Every structure is written in C-alpha cells, then in structure tokens.
Amino acid sequence: MNNGHTHVLLIEDNPGDADLVRLRLVEGDSAVDVNCVSRLADGLASLTKQPPSVVLLDLNLPDSRGAETFRKVLDHAPGVPVVILSGQDDEALAMKALHQGVQDYLVKGDITSSHLERAMRYAIERQALLRSLEMSRHQQLEFKNQFLSHVSHELRTPLTCIHQFVTILIDGLAGEVNPEQRYHLQTVLNSVHQLRAMIRDLLEATRAESGKIRIEPRCITIGDLIQQAVSMMAATAKEKQVGLEVGLDSRIPFVYADPDRVLQVLINLIDNGIKFTPAEGSVLIKACIVDADPNMVYISVADSGCGIGADARALIFERLYQDPNSVDNNRSGLGLGLFIAKELVELHGGRIWVASEVGNGSTFSFTLPLYSLAKLLSPVVTYEGKLREAIVLVKVELTPLASVSRTTWKEVCQQSLETLRRCVYLDKDLVLPVTGNVGFSETLFVAASTDVERAPVMMKRIREQLEAGAGFQAAGLLKVSASAVPLPAPEDGKALPELVRAVAERITEMARLGMDLKPVPESGNGDASASKLSVPD
Amino acid sequence: MEKPKILIVDDDPDLRRALKIRLRANHYDTVQASDGYSAISVAQKENPNLIILDLGLPAGDGFVVLKRLQDSDTLSDIPVIVLTARDPQSSEQKTLQAGATAFFQKPADNNELLDVIRATLPNPWPGTALPS
C-alpha cells in the first residue's frame, strides 16, 4: 500500500453507490485500481482468483444480506482486510462486524475521499500487524516444540549412559556387589526411570497441546489391561507397602480404545495413587458398567491417601499444576501426568474427573466407549424375525515369521483383514474388529451363520483366500479354527433384540477367552453343540 | 563354537563400552564403529551377524548406513536393530521402512533388547542359549 498500487475489490450492487465510491477513490492521492462486482458470489470468486489489498463491502447484496455477508467474506479470505460500507448507521451491527474481524465500518453518506483513503490504509496496516502477530505466535509455538524435542533427545544420551552402567553394576557384570551397595544402586536406577518418565511426559504434553497425539482404537478387554497395569506397578507398590486391589465386573463387553494409551492412563493414575497413599494403605482399581450410561465403561482408581482440597480439585487436570499440599514433595514430577491422561481419555470420547475429600483419599474415574457388537450382529444372527439356527465363530490366527519387520507385518495384517472382509458372505457373516492388545501376532474373528458341519468348507475358503493374499506366504503362519456359538433356546420366549444381545455376549466372551478355553456352558441350555473344530495345517 | 558377532555403531564411546560389557556377558562377540562411514567398512571387514545402530552419527547418519547396507550385495541380509535417543513417533516407521528389524529408544530395557537380539539372530545359534 505505502509504495505501490492499492487493489480494491468493491462489492456493491447499487450502481450509483458504486460510482460514488469510485469517484472518492480516484479523487484521493494514492494510486488505486478498483474491481467492482455486484454479487457476493462474484466477489468471493474474485477474492480467490486475485486477492485484493482491501475489500470494500456493501452488506445488502442480491445474494446475501446483513451480517451473513461479512461472515462469508471473512471465512473465504481470512487474511484480507475488509471495510464495510453501509447505508445505515447501525452501531450494534458495526461492533459485531469489528468483533468478528472486519477492520472498519463506514456509513456511505458520510464518506469523504480522505476519510475513505485513511480507513483503507489503516485497515491494511492493522491487518498486516495482526498477521505478523499470528505468525510470531506460531513461530514461538513451533520453536518451543523443537526446543523440547531437542532437549529431550539431548537428555536421553547421558541418561542412557547412567542407566547402562548402573545396570551393569547391579547385575554384577563388573564384580560382585554387597546388599547395601545393591540397595543404593537400585535407588539410582529408580531415579533414572523417573527421569525417563519425565522426559517422555514433556514431549507427550507438547504433542497434546499441538493436537499431534494419535490413537489407534481396537476391541480390547479392559480387565486384561487393568491386570497388566497392576502387574507393571506391583514392584513400586510393594516397595511403598501399598496394596493394589482390583475389582472387575466380569460382564464388561469389549471396550473400543487404544490399548497402549489406556495403559498409559491407568499407570499414571495408579502411580499417583501409590504416591499419595501412606504405607499400609491401598489403591483399588475398579471397572464397571453404569446403568444410566450403558455405552461407556467406568474405570476408577481409588487411593486411601491424604485427599485433595476443593481448590486443587478444580485445577488438577491443568498442565503443570501441582498440589502445594502434596505429601511427597521430593517426588512430585512435572505436573504433566493428569493433563496427558485427560487429553488421552478425551481423544477416545471419554471424560475424566476426581472425587475427593481431604483426609479421605481420592477417586479418579474415567470413561471409555464400549464396543456394541449386538448392533452389528443383527444381520448375522436374525433371519425373518427369528434367530438363525446355527452360528459358528471362526478364529484366524496370524503369526509372523521371525525375519519379518514390524512394519511389513502390520501391512500384512491389514491386508489380511481386508481379504477376510471380502471373502465372507456380507449379508450373513461379520468380521469382528481387531481384538486384543497390539502384539506381534494377531487374532481375527469371523461370526458366520453356518452350521458346524459346513464350517470346514468355510474355513478352507478363508485359508485359501488369505494365503493367496500378497506377501502372506513369505511373512507368516496361518491357523484357522472354529467353534459353534451356543444359542439361547427359542422357547425362552425372549424378544429378538434380547436374544441378539445374548448371542453378542456369548461371542464377546468366546473371543475374549481366545477360544482356547471351552465356551462357558449356559445353565438350562444343555450346550452339547460347543464342539471345537480345526483345519489341519 | 564361534559366538555370534554384533557390530555396535554409536558415536558415544561410553555407550559402546557399556553395550560391549552387556553383550559379552551374554556370550556375544562385539566389534565397534563410531560413525556412518566406518560402520560400513567394519561391517565389510568383520561380517557381523547383527548390527546395533544409532541414528545420529557423524559421517553419514543411521539412515545413510541403512541405505548402504540395503544396497550392498554382501551386507543386505544382516539384521539391524536401531537404538537411538530420537522420538519413536517421528523415527520408528521411517527406520523400519528403511530396512531395520526393530527400533528401541534410549534408554532401552536391557532384557527387551536382548530378547530381540536373540529372536533376530539366525537361529538356532550354536552355543547360544535360546529363549525359553
């Protein structure tokens, strides 16, 4: 603007007003060219094609009226300064426009040429300032991320060295150590682990802040994950003489979540629980279904520690917050754990909260979405308003050869899942979502409406199709087996949706147990049909 | 019986020394290189059974080494375990795609690392205890 030409896009449908504005612009001192359009649609097209220095905008156009008009322009070209030229002196509308990002609001009848020229110049300058502010904010954030990433990398190198040599000493690779020395070395090692966790949290929090955390949900059994978390924390709890207790509702269906991330949340909460519980106390981890909210699982970690005051409760999930009354000041960490836990839970569509009273311990709870098999199962298990006569659950196990890299294996598993989806009868069969924790070998399940006699044919077809899949032969071993799903007796007189739900529960249970165990026999159902089949390899 | 030979490539001499102690205690022979360039020449000369590779290296970083190993007629079959301070979210996929067998972030758990070494070495290796 200062030195060069000002390109003005004038969006104005009244020819008289347009001419007047043009006249005012030409009267001024600076070099101006004006592109005038009479419809908003043409204005938006011109904004895209050739962004102007400034937009002069009438609000009432043939294809848009009032506040709608400037909103559309701002959405379309957020970086271009907009000055409204209105026929009416409407202070409320003017303020609204400014708050939403318009640079100025002029009343047509009052415009002089110097007035207009100054308004345009200031609009352009203000917009440029805004842009550079936004850019420097962005740069600062980027710089902070890079800095933290660099710092965490640099901290890891000496930490690795400490870790290596301490473990060499503890393991007696440099000569025998006496019990007292071992005890001291173990203390060093614990601090190394703590430092490592802090470095990890630092990066993780940065990622959460910039929305860079990814989750990969699958069907998981929350009980297994809780047990895993508890066994990982057992040593820490034992050392502090804090008991870990687990209470699981055995009827919890599959949970749809990223197992690694849920484990991270659990460990964080259990670790906190242990930290704030005095010796001889205990931490109780529970999972249950709440009738009022049937689509979620409720998981809680309760400690018998000092509790959290109301002030701290309100802030505890904030980044970098630390309770000043926390008992264990020398082990307080960075104050990032709960912030990360909250981010992770919310990424899954759940929520996290705390209930606590000073002196009476704290209970942290979070929810995760359940996977509804019943909904998907409906076409598989019902036919003309009746339950199908027989349903078989086919189990496909994929085990990689030792030489296969994890990336290749991931691709093979993904392809196999696709193949499996293609080769079953879509209207009658269903490939269950990937179940279990992320492991090297994968287990996939197909629920098929076929009887036990016909299952071998189906298993053969699945095997052939999977083996024909690109790269499978070279990458892994395949095992296909099947088991009949015991169906509820029709004379139960239950409604169909209830029967479907019962089947879904059984299938979930069978998949959960990996079908290595015999399906749980149902009372009053005889259950003679639960035979196990296997196609010879 | 000859022991399996592992090439340790890392620019930190202290870490090379630590890994050497740890690996020898587990009945492996070790040879070392401190930069990307010598990693290749040592590999050619010593013909190791496995390589533990850092990513941030002078004279050709870990990715350059991986590429040169892959392109070589004689070295492309040697399994490579990457052991780096870098972030797995940004580096793990890239190194596996470049041909590495496994990725560990420093500081790595000794037992996990040894497990993967045992699983990765062409087996059964005479004279080496197999994982139970």
Interface residues (C-beta under 8 A of the other chain):
Chain A: S149 S152 H153 E154 R156 T157 L159 T160 C161 H163 Q164 F165 T167 I168 D171 L173 A174 V192 R196 L203 R207 K212 A402 S403 S405 R406 T407
Chain B: D12 D14 L15 A18 L19 I21 R22 A25 G56 P79 A85 R86 D87 Q89 Q93 L96 Q97 G99 A100 T101 A102 F103 Q105 K106 P107 A108 N110 A119 T120 N123
